Amino acid sequence: MVLAGALVLGTIVSGLGTASAEPGPAVRPAAWGQCAADVLATLPSTVTPEERARLTCAIQEVPVDHSRPRGEKTGIAMMKRPANDPSRKIGSIFLNPGGPGGSGLIRGAIAKNYFQPSVLDRFDVVGFDPRGVARSAPMKCFRTQEEAAAVNDGWFSLPITKDEIASSIRQSKAYTDYCRINAGPLLNHMSTEAVARDLDVMREAVGDAQLNFVGFSYGTLLGSTYANIFPHRTRAMVIDGNVDPRLRLTDGAQYDRERARGFEIALDAMLKRCDSAGVAKCAFAGDARAKFEALKVSLAKGPATLPDGTRVTLSDVVGRVAGDLYSIARIAPLAAWLQSVHNALNPSLAVASVQSTVELAAPLNNGGGRFDVDPLPDTPYTSDDSYYGVNCIDKPFSRTTRTWAATAAKWEKESPTFGRYQAASDLLTCATWPTRNPDRWIGPWNKKTKNPIVVVGNYFDPATQYLFAQRMAKQLGNARLISVDAFGHCILGRSADTDAAVARYLVDLVAPVDGQVFQPNVQPFA
């Protein structure tokens, strides 16, 4: 079997029956076969030819609506990296990279980035695209890139003026109208609960009696949801970069408000670390906080122009800082870029500043790349809209945008750099999302699993602040919290001691001691 291309996977398979209270049909074993060439072409060069040759792929059929198991079906794309020592195989580990809407299909192929050899020896590692994502019947709100571009025009990631706010509210509503028209059957069935039930089907399809799961970021919500729906089917679970599940599923606005604070905490720590490192290691050193605030004030009046002609706006800076704080490796280049913006705003001081030769990454836009616009005419829409498809079902928000401006101003006062930026995403869009009262898991979160769930949290994680990891560990019925004195979002693969503790847990079910603190392999500006 060859894993079909995106066009085939984008279909919904018609069911054979109607809604029924009876149990669904038996789960068919996964039919593993050769991966399609276009799938293999997406693998990074670090995957060797020998490793590529061992990979297999499958499409697993699941119900669109799990309350109607004999109704419509959709396909979940999976890729398996087999255990190095199949004679001693324990089972499979399923990976989810987060998002929501993150494609996880090739994550198994790059499992050596996260796991020690002892784990790879004993487990098949399975990556998958969740329902509505990438190669798993992607949920699309547009037919063409041009439709997406027209809606994106006038939708600001940092709306400040009355005109920008009004335009963003108008274009966001146009976006959700397109979703109502074009998204199809999955529109009402994108909840994390639905994905967790898909995961249980996949577990059964690979022949495992219990689930082994490693989830990052949003994947921590998927894992914790599964563990509370199916506690007796959970063998080992590691969740890294944790959300606060109770808050996220009961008060979406407060969750995002606190998420903005997490970015502020990480930024403040980065600026302090920059000054401590000094200008030789951090180009933005020298009262970095004062420079950053002055930079924001200047950019609020108008953009800066870099020596290469690039115009930099306040929105560019906020978006790039938010994105680069995700990765330790991007923090030093971020500081160099901020210094270049500072120099452009203060040309008389630029001569004396330390210049960086680091190649600068492109700034990230708000919304997870939901509008990947191709300028060619009549181009099929190649992105998917699973990010909002999941969040606007899972996270309850006010159903009006009338108070958005006041709320954004309040969040901005509390979180001066990221409050308004955070408010311009889910709070704005989910207000008009075209679903009502969908099925979604809102708890309980305290079901006891036989083995503790290992919760991993970085002290300076911007996207899921450390407080969330503490709350996750307390809410779960059986958990161990291990902490890492690190920047960046999630840590597996970047902290040798953490990786060793996780490997021992996954293989031997020896959970780490609660409360341990580990170090990353690298600190910023080292």
N, C-alpha and C positions, 0 to 999 in steps of 0.2 A: 504493500500500500504506500503510495506517495502522498505526502501532505499536500493537499490541494492549495491553489492560489487563493488570494483574498476574495476574488469574485465568488468562488464556490462557497467559501466559508462564510460569506456575508449573507447567506440565505437562511431562512427559518424552515425547518422541516415540518411538514404538516403531520399532525398527530392522527391516530387511528380511532380515537374515541372522544367522548365528551367528559365533562367534569364528573368525578366519582369519588365517593368516600372510601372506596376499596384501595388497598395498597397498589402501588404502581407495578409495572412489569419488572422482572428481574433485570439487574444491571448486567449488561454484556461486558465481558472482559475487554480491556483495551486492545485494539488491533494495531500493534506497533509495526511500523514499516519504514521504508526509506523516506527521509525528509526531502521535500522539494528543493530544487536548486536555488530558487529565489529565497527560500528560508535560510539555507546554508550560506548564501551570499551576505546575509546580515551579520554573520559571526565576526568577531574581531580577529585580528591576525594572531593574537595570543593563543587561540585554539588551534592546536597543531593538526596536520593532516590525519595523523593516527587517531586523535580524539574525534575529529569530524566523522571519520569512518565508523565510529562506534555509536554515534547518535542515532536515535530512532524517533519517529513522530507518530501521532495518532490524533484522531478527532473523536472526542467522547460526547455522545448524545446525552442531553439533560432536558428536563421539562422547562419550557419558558416560565410556567407558573407551577411551582412545586405543590400547590394545593390541588392541582389538576394533573396528576402524574401521567395520565394517558392522553393529555391534550397535546398542543403544539410542542415541538422540540427545537432546540438550538444546539449548535456544536461548539465544544470547547477544544481549542488547539493546544496540544501538549507536546513537549519534547523531553526525551529521557536520556540522561547520561548514566550508563550502567555502572554498577559497583565494580571497582577494580578487582575485587576478590569475590566473585559470585558464590563460591562455595561457602563463604562465611557471611553472606548477605543477611542483614537484619530486616530490611524492608526498604521502603522508599521515603525520601524527604521531599515534600512539596514546598516550593518557594513562591513568595509573593513580594514584588519589589515596592509596592505602595502605589501612590497616586492620590486618590483612586484614578484608575484609568491607565496605570503603568503597565506596559507590555512586559510580561514575565516569561515569554516563550523560550528565549535563549538563556535564561538564568541558570538552568541546569548545566548548559554547555560551559559556562564560566564559573562553575561552582568552586573551582580552586581559588578563586578570588576571595571566598568567604570561609572556606573550611580547611581544616588540617587534613593531611593524608589519611589519618585513622578513620575519619568520617567518610571520605571518598572510597576507601577500601570496602566499607561495610554497607553502604547504602547506594541504591539507585537515587539519582537526584532528578526531580521532575519540575520543569518550568512550564508555565501555562499562561495563556492570555485569558483573563476572566471574561465572563459574558459581556458582550457589547464592546470589547476592547480589541483593537488591532485585527488579528486574524480569527477572532471568535465572534462572528456575526456583528461587526462593528456598528454601534448605534450612531447614525449620522443625522444631523439636523439640516444638512444642506445637500443639494444635488451637485452643485458645482463650486469650484473655488471662487468664482466671481460672486455668487450669492453670499458666501462667507465674507469676502472682502467688502462688499457693500454694507453689510451689517457691522463689520469691525470698524469701518470708517466712522469716526465720531464717538467711538466707545473708548473712553480714556481709562488707563490703569490707575491714574491718580487725578481724578476730577476735582478741581479746586474752585473755579469760577462758577457763577450761576449758569452760564451757557454750557460749560463743560459738564456740569452735573445734570442739567436738563437733557443734553444730548446723550449722555451715558445711560440715563434712565430710559430714554426713548429707544436707543439701539439695543439695550439689554432686553427690553420687551419684544422688540422685533426678533431677536435671537430665540427667545422662548416660543414665540409664535411659529417660527420655522420648525422648531423641535416638535411642537404639537402636530404639525402637518406631516413631517417627513420621518420622524424617528421610528415609527412602526411598533410592533408588538412588545419590544423590549422596554419601551418608554416607562411602562408601569411595573417593570420587574427587574430593576437594576439595583435593588437594595443589597446591603452587605449580607443580610440574612439569606437572600437568594444565592449569593456567591458561596456562602458557607455550606449551603445544602448541595450546591454543585460539587464542592470540594469533597463532601462525603460520598457522592457518586463516584468521583475519580478515585478516592481511596479504595472503594470496593472494586472498581474496575482494574486496579493494578494488583489486586489480590491481598491487600493488607487488612488484617483484622482491626488494627488501630492506626491512627494517623500520627505521622511525624511531620512537623511543620515548622518552618522558619519564615517569619514575616517581618518586613521592614516598613516603618512609617505607617501609612494606612493599613498595611498588612498586619499590623498589631491589632487593629480593630477586627479584621477578618479572623485572625487566630483566636482572639478572646471570645468572639461571637461563636465560633465553632466549638470551643471548649465548654461553653455554657449551654449550647444546644445538645451537644454530643459528649458530655464529660467522660462517659465510660468507653468511648471510642478514641480517646486522646492518649497516646503513649508518651510522646515527648514534644514540647513546644518551646521555641525560643522566639521572643518578640523584642525587636530592637528599634528604638526611636519611637516611643509609645505615645499614643493618644490617651486622652481621658475618656474612656468609653461612655460612662454614665452622663457626663456633661455633653459630649458630642451628640448623643442620641436623644437628649431631653431639652437642650437649649443651645441651638446652633449659633445664635448671636453671641452669647456669653463665651462659648468655646472659641469663636474666632477673635473675640475681644482679648481673651487671655493668650491666644496664639500670637497676636501682635506684640504682647508684652514679652513673649519668649524671644522674638527677634530683637527687641530692644535690649534684653539682657545679654544676648550674644554679641550685639554690636558694641555695647559698652565694654564688655570684657575684651573684645578684640582691640578697641582703641587704647585701652589701658595696657594691654600686652604689647602693642606697637610702641608706645612710649617707653616701656620698660626695656624693650629690645634695642632701642636707639636707632638713629637714622641709618647706620651702616647695615642694619638688617631689615628695617621697616622704613620704606621711603616716606611714609606719611607721619613719622614721629616728630615730636616737638609740639606738645600740647595738642594732641590729635583730636580730642573732643572739641576744643575751641575751634580748630580749623574746620572740622566737619560741620559744626553748627553755622559758622560763617559761610561755608560753601553752600549750605542749604538756603540761607538768607539771600545770597547773591543769585542763585539759580532761580529762586522764586520771582525775581525781577526779569529774568531773561536767560537764554541759554549761553553756555560757554562754547568757544570754538577752539579745538585742539590744533596743534601745528599741522596735522595732516588734513585739516579742513572739516573734521567730524564735529558736528554740533551736539552738545550734551545738555540735556534738560534735567530738571529736578526729578522728573519721572524716570529718566534713564538711570540716574544715580540710585534712587530708592530701589528700582527693580534689580539693578546689578548687585547692589549690596545684599539684598535679600537672597539672590541666587548664589552668590559666591560664598556666603557664610555657610552654605551647605557642605562645603568641601574644604578640608584643611589645606589641600594643595593649592586652592585658589585664593587663599587669604592674602599671602604676600603679593601676588600679582594685583589683587584688588587694591591693596594699599598703594602700590606704585601707580595704578590708574587714578586713584583719588588725588594723589600728589600732582599728576599731570593736569587734572581738572583745576586743582588749586592754583597751579602755576598759570593756567590760562586766564583765570579770574584775577590773578595778581602778577601781571607780567614783570613788574619791577623787581619782584622777589624771585622770579623763576631762574635767573642766572645763578643764584647762590644755592639752589636746591639740588638735591641728589637725584639724578635721572636714572630710570630703570630701563634695561634692555629686554625685559621680560615681554614675550608675546602676549598681548591682552586678549582674553576671551570675549566673545560678543556678549552684550548684556542680555539677560533673560527677560522675556515679557511676562506680564501678568496673565494667569489663566492656563498655565501648563501647555502652551503651544496649541490652544484649541483652534486657532486660525492660521494654519500653515499655508499661506496664500501663494499660489503659483501665478505669475503674471500673464501666462499665456491664455488666450481666449478659449472659452468653452472647455475648460479643463475639469475633469471629474474631481470631486471633493475627496481628498485622500486622508484627511484626519478623521477622528471620531470624537464624539461628544460625551464620552463615558464619565469624564470628570464631574460634570454637572449632573449627569444621569444618576450617579450614585449619591453625590452630596445633597442634591435637592430632594431626594427621597429620604435619606437617612437623617439629615439634620433639620429639625423644625425651625422655621423662621416666620417672622411676620409676613402676612400675605399682602402687604402694601408697601409702596416706595415713598409714600407721602412724608414719612419721618426720616428718610434716609440721610438727608443733608444734616439734620440736627444730630443724628447718631454718629455720623462720620466725624463731625466736629468734636463731639464728646470723646470719641476714641482717639482722635488726633491729639487732644489735650493730654490724655493719659499716656499715649505712646506717640511721641512727636514725629518720629520718622516713619513708622509703619502702621499707625492706627488707621489713617484714611486709606492707605494702600490695601490693607486687609479688608476694610469695609467695602471696597469697590469690587469684591469678588462675589462670594456666595451670598452675602447679605443683600446685595443688589439683585442678583440674577434669580435666586431661588424664590424671591417674593412673587414672581409671576410664572414659576415653573408649572407646566400643564398637567400635574397629577394632584389627586386629592386622596388623602387617607390610604396610602399604599401599605402593603404588608411590610413591616420592618421590625427587627428585634430591638427592644428597648430594655432588656434585662429579664431576669436577674443576671448579675455578673459574678455571683459568689458560689457557683456550683463547684464542688470539690472534684478535682481530677486525682487519679491514683498517684501520679508523679507530679512534683511541683512544676509549674510553668516558670521558665527563666525569663525575667524581665530585665532588659539592659537599657541603661540611660546614660547619655553624655551630660556632663554638667552644663555645657554651653551649646546644646543643640538648639538651633534657632527655630526650626519648624515645629518641633514637639518638645517644649521646654521640659527641663528635668523634673519639675513639679508633676507633670503628667505621668512620668514613669513611676513616681512615688504613689500617685493615686491609683494607677493601674495595679500595682502590686498589692495595695490595700483592698481594692475592690474584688480581686480574684479570690476564689475560695482556697487556693493552695498555690503560693507563688514565692519565688526567691528573687530579690532585687540585687543586681550587681551594677555598680556605677563606674564610670570612666571619666577621669579628669581630662576631658577632651572637648575640642571644638568640633564643629561639623555635625551633619545629620546622619545618625546611625554610625556604627563602629565596627561591625564584624568584618574581619579581613584587615583591619588597621590597628589592632591591639593584640599582640602575641599572647599575653596572659588571658585576655578575654576569650580569644579563640581556643586556647587550651582548655579553659573551664567549660566552654560550650561543647567541645569535642568529647570530653570525658562524660558529660551529661548525655549527649545524644547516643553515644556508643554504649556506655555502661550504666546509664541512668543514675549516676552519682551527681546530684544537684549541687551547685556551688553553695558555699556558706552565705547566708543572707547578709547583706550589708558590706560585702567586700568592695574595695575601690581599686581599680586598675589604671594603668597609664596607657596612652596611645603609643604607637611606634614612633610618631613624629608630632612635635608641637609646632604651632605657627612661629615663624621668624627664628627657628632654631638654626 
